[in-house]
């Protein structure tokens, strides 16, 4: 039962990272206005943070290296998306 819960947390957190990235890519591809970009950025950051927090809460229960890796990926995505937003707006 514990293995299924671990697998579910990993899949859901990676899905959150994927959906957040796709939303941000969609927002940055729209050239007319900055409003869709900012809205998609906020949604992407919220997805990244919720993914990070889900993995972190599960990491407190069960110390595994995959959770640290996914938390690192979440932080890396937040940094990359933030840099892309600032360069696009400037």
N, C-alpha and C positions, 0 to 999 in steps of 0.2 A: 504494500500500500504506500509506503514511504517513497519507493522508487517511482511510482506513478505520479505522486505529488511533485517530486523533483523534476521529472520530465515535463510536466505541465507548466511549472514555473519557468523553466528554460525556454520552452517553445513560445510561451506567451510573451516573455520579455524580448526575445528575438523578433517576434512578430511586431511588437510595439516599436522596436528600432526600425524595422523595415517600413512600416506604415508611416512613421514620422519622417523618414528620409524621402519617401515617395511624395508625401505632401509638400515638403519643402522644395523638392525638385520641381514639382508642378507650380508652386508659387514663384520660384525664381525664373521660370521659363515665361511667365506672363510679363510682357514688357510695357504695357500701357500705364499701369498704376503701381504704386508701392503698397497700397492697402492689402491686396491679396497676399503679397509676400509677407507682410508683417503678421497677418492673421494666421497664415500657414506656419510661420516661424513660431508663434506662440503655441499653436497646437502641437507642433513637432517637439518643442521643448517640454511641454506637459507630458507627452508620451514618453520621451526619454527619461524624465524624472520619475514617472510612475513605474517604468521598467526598472530603473535603478533601485527604487525603494522596494519593489517586490522581491528583487534578487537579494537585496541587503537584509530584508527581514527573514528570508529563508536561509541566508548565510549565517545569521545569528543562531539558528537552530542546528544547522548542519554545516560544518566547515569543510567545503570542497573547493578545489582550485578553479573549477568551471565558473563558480559564482563570482570569484574575484575577476576573472577574465571578462565576464559579461558586464560587471560594474565598470571596469576599465573601458570597455567599448562604449558604454553609455556616456561616460565623461568625454571620451574622444569625439563622439558624435556631437555632443553639446558644443565643444570647442570649435569643431570644424564648421558647424552650421552658424555659429555666432560670428566667426571670421568671415564666412561667405556673405552673411547679411550686411555686416559693416562695410565690406568692400563693394557690395552692390549698391548700397545707399549713398556711398561717397562717390 
